[in-house]
Amino acid sequence: MNEPYRAAADRLDDDDAVERLAGLDALQRLGQSEPAQRPAIVEAWCAYLRRPFPDPEVEGLGERERAQRRGELDVRHRIQRLLREHVHSGPYRGEPASPQYWGDELEVDLAGATLHTLDLSLRSVHPRATFPGARFLGDTVFTGACFGDYASFFRAVFSGDRTSFRDSTFTGECMSFDGATFAGETSFEQSSFSGDAWFTGTVFGGRTSFAGAVFHGDTLFDGATFAGDTSFRTMSLRGDDTWFEDVTFAGRTDFDGAFFGGNAWFNGATFRGETRFDGAMFGGDDTWFDDVVAPYGASHVWPEGWTLVREDDVEVPAGGDPDVPWGRLTLLEDMAAENGFDELAEDGPW
């Protein structure tokens, strides 16, 4: 590393936020004039965001410490803007890269980083950007963003009131939100996934929507939790296999008009609220709802050929209403065979 780089990078450790901001500006100017320094500069920016974050809004802080922490937040916001300008500014939906783009060869390691009110809407997220274990504080916006290669948000935490990936595009062979947590309202509406999409064990704490999303590869939601009302209306799952096994749907769940092009597994899923599959289509060879439970008597609309049968041996799931009867989803043709009938009507009562 040359002397200008070391001098500018050293300023990022200064106690004074004004000095740290000046160091960022010096690194930006150096990157603009000396392209060979860009990888090291981007790593320095990312490393700063991986540092522990002192929250300026916690209670009990003195005025001086709160001011220092707010200065630190200004530094982090500046880094996020620099990354947006020089790193997340590649070719976007047929448009050429920004003249300020620093190239595809960068390593953008944001594993474990803390990002505050991040806005990468209408941006091409760098193809080598990774976010495993990152913390997203405040509202997070990836609306209209494009992701290439492997996008990893493994065990990321989104703690804001709203997180948006609406109309985002994932073009890589795989993307992962395994083990991630979304505390507030979350939208993946109209998003497109070219490869496999993993949401295994993901927790969605608020209202969630995948309405109109398109999945071209295999899709896994196994063990996920949807704590609020959830919409998969008109979602299109075109891969060979889709898994919703052992998923908990706590609120109203809407699969109306959804399309499952391949095999679909919902084994062991729990629906605690009203559930609708009105107009949903299943095109694969195998569709399984074994051991699916839901409150009996609610206004459910189940997939064609399936019905909810009241069962006294159903153990009320955690968070379920113990004062209402519960049932288990059953294939009508199996019921007919057990009772010696050619067929049974879906509307029961059973």
One Martini backbone bead per residue (centre of mass of N, CA, C, O) as a GRO file, in nm:
protein
  350
    1MET     BB    1   0.098   0.035   0.020
    2ASN     BB    2   0.064   0.360   0.004
    3GLU     BB    3   0.088   0.650   0.171
    4PRO     BB    4  -0.194   0.772   0.111
    5TYR     BB    5  -0.350   0.532   0.215
    6ARG     BB    6  -0.245   0.517   0.509
    7ALA     BB    7  -0.326   0.803   0.590
    8ALA     BB    8  -0.632   0.772   0.537
    9ALA     BB    9  -0.689   0.511   0.703
   10ASP     BB   10  -0.594   0.619   0.981
   11ARG     BB   11  -0.837   0.826   1.013
   12LEU     BB   12  -1.055   0.600   1.092
   13ASP     BB   13  -0.926   0.601   1.408
   14ASP     BB   14  -1.033   0.851   1.494
   15ASP     BB   15  -1.215   1.020   1.743
   16ASP     BB   16  -1.300   1.209   1.515
   17ALA     BB   17  -1.550   1.228   1.284
   18VAL     BB   18  -1.429   1.443   1.096
   19GLU     BB   19  -1.172   1.281   1.035
   20ARG     BB   20  -1.311   1.030   0.920
   21LEU     BB   21  -1.447   1.176   0.686
   22ALA     BB   22  -1.185   1.274   0.557
   23GLY     BB   23  -1.073   0.992   0.504
   24LEU     BB   24  -1.294   0.907   0.305
   25ASP     BB   25  -1.239   1.129   0.095
   26ALA     BB   26  -0.947   1.044   0.040
   27LEU     BB   27  -1.013   0.758  -0.061
   28GLN     BB   28  -1.189   0.841  -0.296
   29ARG     BB   29  -0.977   1.004  -0.451
   30LEU     BB   30  -0.776   0.772  -0.479
   31GLY     BB   31  -0.964   0.577  -0.638
   32GLN     BB   32  -1.002   0.767  -0.883
   33SER     BB   33  -0.678   0.791  -0.950
   34GLU     BB   34  -0.621   0.474  -0.828
   35PRO     BB   35  -0.735   0.171  -0.918
   36ALA     BB   36  -0.540  -0.023  -0.752
   37GLN     BB   37  -0.676   0.080  -0.464
   38ARG     BB   38  -0.977  -0.015  -0.451
   39PRO     BB   39  -0.984  -0.284  -0.292
   40ALA     BB   40  -0.870  -0.165  -0.026
   41ILE     BB   41  -1.085   0.052   0.015
   42VAL     BB   42  -1.334  -0.129   0.029
   43GLU     BB   43  -1.234  -0.296   0.266
   44ALA     BB   44  -1.221  -0.059   0.465
   45TRP     BB   45  -1.521   0.007   0.458
   46CYS     BB   46  -1.629  -0.272   0.542
   47ALA     BB   47  -1.471  -0.297   0.807
   48TYR     BB   48  -1.614  -0.063   0.944
   49LEU     BB   49  -1.907  -0.199   0.929
   50ARG     BB   50  -1.796  -0.445   1.119
   51ARG     BB   51  -1.810  -0.284   1.347
   52PRO     BB   52  -1.921  -0.188   1.623
   53PHE     BB   53  -2.242  -0.049   1.718
   54PRO     BB   54  -2.326   0.265   1.854
   55ASP     BB   55  -2.613   0.352   1.983
   56PRO     BB   56  -2.763   0.679   1.997
   57GLU     BB   57  -3.072   0.587   2.126
   58VAL     BB   58  -3.008   0.508   2.391
   59GLU     BB   59  -3.050   0.502   2.712
   60GLY     BB   60  -2.846   0.707   2.936
   61LEU     BB   61  -2.702   0.918   2.778
   62GLY     BB   62  -2.491   1.149   2.730
   63GLU     BB   63  -2.441   1.417   2.534
   64ARG     BB   64  -2.157   1.349   2.434
   65GLU     BB   65  -2.199   1.051   2.358
   66ARG     BB   66  -2.432   1.096   2.165
   67ALA     BB   67  -2.273   1.274   1.968
   68GLN     BB   68  -2.059   1.065   1.897
   69ARG     BB   69  -2.259   0.853   1.784
   70ARG     BB   70  -2.373   1.036   1.561
   71GLY     BB   71  -2.107   1.066   1.418
   72GLU     BB   72  -2.077   0.767   1.352
   73LEU     BB   73  -2.332   0.752   1.177
   74ASP     BB   74  -2.230   0.945   0.959
   75VAL     BB   75  -2.000   0.765   0.866
   76ARG     BB   76  -2.172   0.522   0.778
   77HIS     BB   77  -2.346   0.671   0.572
   78ARG     BB   78  -2.111   0.748   0.390
   79ILE     BB   79  -2.024   0.462   0.316
   80GLN     BB   80  -2.290   0.376   0.188
   81ARG     BB   81  -2.274   0.592  -0.038
   82LEU     BB   82  -2.004   0.500  -0.159
   83LEU     BB   83  -2.098   0.216  -0.234
   84ARG     BB   84  -2.328   0.305  -0.417
   85GLU     BB   85  -2.145   0.471  -0.619
   86HIS     BB   86  -1.885   0.245  -0.666
   87VAL     BB   87  -2.027  -0.059  -0.632
   88HIS     BB   88  -2.360  -0.020  -0.678
   89SER     BB   89  -2.305   0.067  -1.028
   90GLY     BB   90  -2.367  -0.123  -1.237
   91PRO     BB   91  -2.522  -0.282  -1.451
   92TYR     BB   92  -2.881  -0.193  -1.535
   93ARG     BB   93  -3.118  -0.315  -1.711
   94GLY     BB   94  -2.936  -0.238  -1.988
   95GLU     BB   95  -2.755  -0.046  -1.846
   96PRO     BB   96  -2.484   0.106  -1.792
   97ALA     BB   97  -2.240   0.182  -1.613
   98SER     BB   98  -2.119   0.386  -1.409
   99PRO     BB   99  -1.852   0.606  -1.408
  100GLN     BB  100  -1.812   0.534  -1.082
  101TYR     BB  101  -1.733   0.252  -1.130
  102TRP     BB  102  -1.492   0.000  -0.988
  103GLY     BB  103  -1.582  -0.294  -1.041
  104ASP     BB  104  -1.590  -0.660  -1.032
  105GLU     BB  105  -1.313  -0.729  -0.852
  106LEU     BB  106  -1.437  -0.686  -0.595
  107GLU     BB  107  -1.460  -0.714  -0.237
  108VAL     BB  108  -1.784  -0.745  -0.052
  109ASP     BB  109  -1.755  -0.768   0.291
  110LEU     BB  110  -2.067  -0.790   0.501
  111ALA     BB  111  -2.008  -0.972   0.729
  112GLY     BB  112  -2.154  -0.858   1.021
  113ALA     BB  113  -2.269  -0.603   0.952
  114THR     BB  114  -2.378  -0.262   1.005
  115LEU     BB  115  -2.689  -0.134   0.876
  116HIS     BB  116  -2.834   0.193   0.812
  117THR     BB  117  -3.080   0.267   0.628
  118LEU     BB  118  -3.070   0.104   0.368
  119ASP     BB  119  -3.026   0.210   0.010
  120LEU     BB  120  -3.065  -0.009  -0.299
  121SER     BB  121  -3.240   0.114  -0.498
  122LEU     BB  122  -3.199   0.076  -0.826
  123ARG     BB  123  -2.961  -0.148  -0.807
  124SER     BB  124  -2.646  -0.302  -0.860
  125VAL     BB  125  -2.541  -0.544  -0.691
  126HIS     BB  126  -2.264  -0.664  -0.619
  127PRO     BB  127  -2.145  -0.977  -0.719
  128ARG     BB  128  -1.948  -0.979  -0.432
  129ALA     BB  129  -2.177  -0.946  -0.235
  130THR     BB  130  -2.206  -1.003   0.122
  131PHE     BB  131  -2.459  -1.071   0.421
  132PRO     BB  132  -2.378  -1.251   0.648
  133GLY     BB  133  -2.496  -1.154   0.961
  134ALA     BB  134  -2.629  -0.903   0.912
  135ARG     BB  135  -2.735  -0.574   1.021
  136PHE     BB  136  -3.059  -0.416   0.986
  137LEU     BB  137  -3.130  -0.089   1.050
  138GLY     BB  138  -3.412  -0.010   0.994
  139ASP     BB  139  -3.507   0.069   0.704
  140THR     BB  140  -3.506  -0.149   0.409
  141VAL     BB  141  -3.389  -0.097   0.057
  142PHE     BB  142  -3.436  -0.318  -0.254
  143THR     BB  143  -3.592  -0.185  -0.467
  144GLY     BB  144  -3.510  -0.301  -0.783
  145ALA     BB  145  -3.288  -0.486  -0.739
  146CYS     BB  146  -2.975  -0.643  -0.849
  147PHE     BB  147  -2.868  -0.987  -0.850
  148GLY     BB  148  -2.569  -1.170  -0.862
  149ASP     BB  149  -2.502  -1.467  -0.835
  150TYR     BB  150  -2.437  -1.504  -0.493
  151ALA     BB  151  -2.688  -1.446  -0.253
  152SER     BB  152  -2.616  -1.357   0.094
  153PHE     BB  153  -2.845  -1.376   0.405
  154PHE     BB  154  -2.733  -1.541   0.627
  155ARG     BB  155  -2.855  -1.461   0.929
  156ALA     BB  156  -2.995  -1.213   0.893
  157VAL     BB  157  -3.100  -0.885   1.034
  158PHE     BB  158  -3.427  -0.727   1.027
  159SER     BB  159  -3.535  -0.454   1.248
  160GLY     BB  160  -3.734  -0.307   1.100
  161ASP     BB  161  -4.050  -0.212   0.991
  162ARG     BB  162  -3.914  -0.222   0.691
  163THR     BB  163  -3.884  -0.450   0.404
  164SER     BB  164  -3.753  -0.425   0.059
  165PHE     BB  165  -3.778  -0.655  -0.249
  166ARG     BB  166  -3.927  -0.524  -0.456
  167ASP     BB  167  -3.862  -0.597  -0.782
  168SER     BB  168  -3.644  -0.796  -0.761
  169THR     BB  169  -3.328  -0.952  -0.887
  170PHE     BB  170  -3.221  -1.301  -0.919
  171THR     BB  171  -2.957  -1.445  -1.132
  172GLY     BB  172  -2.848  -1.667  -0.985
  173GLU     BB  173  -2.819  -2.001  -0.885
  174CYS     BB  174  -2.825  -1.869  -0.585
  175MET     BB  175  -3.012  -1.799  -0.277
  176SER     BB  176  -2.987  -1.674   0.077
  177PHE     BB  177  -3.219  -1.675   0.387
  178ASP     BB  178  -3.112  -1.850   0.593
  179GLY     BB  179  -3.202  -1.766   0.920
  180ALA     BB  180  -3.352  -1.522   0.890
  181THR     BB  181  -3.472  -1.190   1.013
  182PHE     BB  182  -3.801  -1.033   1.018
  183ALA     BB  183  -3.964  -0.794   1.208
  184GLY     BB  184  -4.133  -0.673   0.984
  185GLU     BB  185  -4.236  -0.561   0.708
  186THR     BB  186  -4.247  -0.772   0.404
  187SER     BB  187  -4.116  -0.752   0.056
  188PHE     BB  188  -4.142  -0.973  -0.261
  189GLU     BB  189  -4.285  -0.838  -0.474
  190GLN     BB  190  -4.225  -0.915  -0.807
  191SER     BB  191  -4.006  -1.108  -0.785
  192SER     BB  192  -3.694  -1.265  -0.917
  193PHE     BB  193  -3.582  -1.619  -0.953
  194SER     BB  194  -3.355  -1.806  -1.132
  195GLY     BB  195  -3.282  -1.981  -0.900
  196ASP     BB  196  -3.231  -2.086  -0.609
  197ALA     BB  197  -3.439  -2.067  -0.302
  198TRP     BB  198  -3.358  -1.980   0.043
  199PHE     BB  199  -3.582  -2.010   0.360
  200THR     BB  200  -3.462  -2.166   0.591
  201GLY     BB  201  -3.574  -2.070   0.903
  202THR     BB  202  -3.728  -1.825   0.854
  203VAL     BB  203  -3.830  -1.506   0.999
  204PHE     BB  204  -4.157  -1.354   0.993
  205GLY     BB  205  -4.289  -1.096   1.199
  206GLY     BB  206  -4.476  -0.981   0.975
  207ARG     BB  207  -4.601  -0.868   0.719
  208THR     BB  208  -4.619  -1.073   0.413
  209SER     BB  209  -4.492  -1.063   0.059
  210PHE     BB  210  -4.512  -1.276  -0.262
  211ALA     BB  211  -4.664  -1.135  -0.467
  212GLY     BB  212  -4.582  -1.224  -0.798
  213ALA     BB  213  -4.364  -1.410  -0.768
  214VAL     BB  214  -4.067  -1.566  -0.928
  215PHE     BB  215  -3.969  -1.918  -0.952
  216HIS     BB  216  -3.725  -2.119  -1.132
  217GLY     BB  217  -3.639  -2.282  -0.897
  218ASP     BB  218  -3.578  -2.411  -0.620
  219THR     BB  219  -3.787  -2.403  -0.312
  220LEU     BB  220  -3.719  -2.303   0.037
  221PHE     BB  221  -3.931  -2.308   0.361
  222ASP     BB  222  -3.827  -2.476   0.573
  223GLY     BB  223  -3.913  -2.386   0.902
  224ALA     BB  224  -4.073  -2.147   0.874
  225THR     BB  225  -4.198  -1.817   0.990
  226PHE     BB  226  -4.533  -1.666   0.993
  227ALA     BB  227  -4.663  -1.420   1.208
  228GLY     BB  228  -4.830  -1.298   0.984
  229ASP     BB  229  -4.970  -1.193   0.730
  230THR     BB  230  -4.985  -1.383   0.410
  231SER     BB  231  -4.872  -1.347   0.061
  232PHE     BB  232  -4.903  -1.573  -0.251
  233ARG     BB  233  -5.034  -1.430  -0.469
  234THR     BB  234  -4.960  -1.533  -0.791
  235MET     BB  235  -4.745  -1.716  -0.752
  236SER     BB  236  -4.446  -1.858  -0.922
  237LEU     BB  237  -4.349  -2.210  -0.933
  238ARG     BB  238  -4.105  -2.356  -1.172
  239GLY     BB  239  -3.977  -2.571  -1.035
  240ASP     BB  240  -3.938  -2.896  -0.930
  241ASP     BB  241  -3.923  -2.784  -0.619
  242THR     BB  242  -4.134  -2.740  -0.317
  243TRP     BB  243  -4.085  -2.619   0.025
  244PHE     BB  244  -4.324  -2.630   0.334
  245GLU     BB  245  -4.202  -2.773   0.567
  246ASP     BB  246  -4.273  -2.697   0.892
  247VAL     BB  247  -4.459  -2.456   0.872
  248THR     BB  248  -4.560  -2.137   1.012
  249PHE     BB  249  -4.895  -2.000   1.003
  250ALA     BB  250  -5.039  -1.743   1.198
  251GLY     BB  251  -5.205  -1.611   0.985
  252ARG     BB  252  -5.321  -1.504   0.713
  253THR     BB  253  -5.337  -1.718   0.415
  254ASP     BB  254  -5.239  -1.658   0.060
  255PHE     BB  255  -5.274  -1.875  -0.251
  256ASP     BB  256  -5.414  -1.729  -0.462
  257GLY     BB  257  -5.321  -1.819  -0.786
  258ALA     BB  258  -5.110  -2.015  -0.752
  259PHE     BB  259  -4.804  -2.172  -0.895
  260PHE     BB  260  -4.716  -2.525  -0.927
  261GLY     BB  261  -4.498  -2.688  -1.144
  262GLY     BB  262  -4.412  -2.886  -0.931
  263ASN     BB  263  -4.331  -3.014  -0.658
  264ALA     BB  264  -4.518  -3.030  -0.334
  265TRP     BB  265  -4.437  -2.951   0.016
  266PHE     BB  266  -4.647  -2.948   0.342
  267ASN     BB  267  -4.538  -3.109   0.558
  268GLY     BB  268  -4.622  -3.013   0.888
  269ALA     BB  269  -4.797  -2.781   0.863
  270THR     BB  270  -4.916  -2.464   1.011
  271PHE     BB  271  -5.252  -2.325   1.037
  272ARG     BB  272  -5.387  -2.057   1.238
  273GLY     BB  273  -5.540  -1.935   1.003
  274GLU     BB  274  -5.674  -1.830   0.742
  275THR     BB  275  -5.702  -2.034   0.436
  276ARG     BB  276  -5.593  -1.996   0.082
  277PHE     BB  277  -5.638  -2.186  -0.255
  278ASP     BB  278  -5.773  -2.019  -0.466
  279GLY     BB  279  -5.677  -2.124  -0.784
  280ALA     BB  280  -5.468  -2.319  -0.736
  281MET     BB  281  -5.181  -2.475  -0.899
  282PHE     BB  282  -5.082  -2.826  -0.971
  283GLY     BB  283  -4.818  -2.975  -1.189
  284GLY     BB  284  -4.712  -3.205  -1.039
  285ASP     BB  285  -4.676  -3.534  -0.927
  286ASP     BB  286  -4.633  -3.406  -0.628
  287THR     BB  287  -4.867  -3.358  -0.346
  288TRP     BB  288  -4.815  -3.257   0.000
  289PHE     BB  289  -5.028  -3.271   0.330
  290ASP     BB  290  -4.901  -3.404   0.563
  291ASP     BB  291  -4.982  -3.311   0.880
  292VAL     BB  292  -5.186  -3.088   0.845
  293VAL     BB  293  -5.287  -2.807   1.043
  294ALA     BB  294  -5.612  -2.666   1.162
  295PRO     BB  295  -5.872  -2.483   1.226
  296TYR     BB  296  -6.189  -2.571   1.278
  297GLY     BB  297  -6.432  -2.367   1.084
  298ALA     BB  298  -6.287  -2.203   0.910
  299SER     BB  299  -6.239  -2.005   0.605
  300HIS     BB  300  -6.137  -2.232   0.408
  301VAL     BB  301  -5.925  -2.295   0.106
  302TRP     BB  302  -5.845  -2.579  -0.051
  303PRO     BB  303  -5.709  -2.783  -0.234
  304GLU     BB  304  -5.781  -2.985  -0.467
  305GLY     BB  305  -5.878  -3.287  -0.288
  306TRP     BB  306  -5.893  -3.135  -0.010
  307THR     BB  307  -5.955  -3.173   0.353
  308LEU     BB  308  -6.084  -3.093   0.669
  309VAL     BB  309  -6.042  -3.295   0.959
  310ARG     BB  310  -6.162  -3.372   1.247
  311GLU     BB  311  -5.928  -3.405   1.532
  312ASP     BB  312  -5.870  -3.503   1.863
  313ASP     BB  313  -5.539  -3.564   1.832
  314VAL     BB  314  -5.470  -3.275   1.799
  315GLU     BB  315  -5.212  -3.073   1.874
  316VAL     BB  316  -5.188  -2.778   1.994
  317PRO     BB  317  -5.017  -2.534   1.887
  318ALA     BB  318  -4.815  -2.294   1.927
  319GLY     BB  319  -5.049  -2.024   1.951
  320GLY     BB  320  -5.298  -2.172   1.956
  321ASP     BB  321  -5.638  -2.231   1.987
  322PRO     BB  322  -5.779  -2.425   2.252
  323ASP     BB  323  -6.107  -2.345   2.199
  324VAL     BB  324  -6.072  -2.498   1.930
  325PRO     BB  325  -6.100  -2.700   1.685
  326TRP     BB  326  -5.905  -2.949   1.516
  327GLY     BB  327  -5.734  -3.035   1.206
  328ARG     BB  328  -5.674  -3.256   0.923
  329LEU     BB  329  -5.540  -3.299   0.628
  330THR     BB  330  -5.722  -3.466   0.354
  331LEU     BB  331  -5.755  -3.700   0.117
  332LEU     BB  332  -6.038  -3.784  -0.044
  333GLU     BB  333  -5.958  -4.061  -0.173
  334ASP     BB  334  -5.879  -4.188   0.097
  335MET     BB  335  -6.155  -4.167   0.233
  336ALA     BB  336  -6.313  -4.327   0.026
  337ALA     BB  337  -6.157  -4.592   0.051
  338GLU     BB  338  -6.209  -4.635   0.360
  339ASN     BB  339  -6.549  -4.612   0.301
  340GLY     BB  340  -6.637  -4.730   0.008
  341PHE     BB  341  -6.603  -4.494  -0.201
  342ASP     BB  342  -6.561  -4.323  -0.491
  343GLU     BB  343  -6.650  -4.038  -0.355
  344LEU     BB  344  -6.607  -3.700  -0.223
  345ALA     BB  345  -6.696  -3.414  -0.086
  346GLU     BB  346  -6.527  -3.124   0.004
  347ASP     BB  347  -6.761  -2.988   0.208
  348GLY     BB  348  -6.886  -3.208   0.361
  349PRO     BB  349  -6.872  -3.286   0.667
  350TRP     BB  350  -6.560  -3.394   0.870
   0.00000   0.00000   0.00000
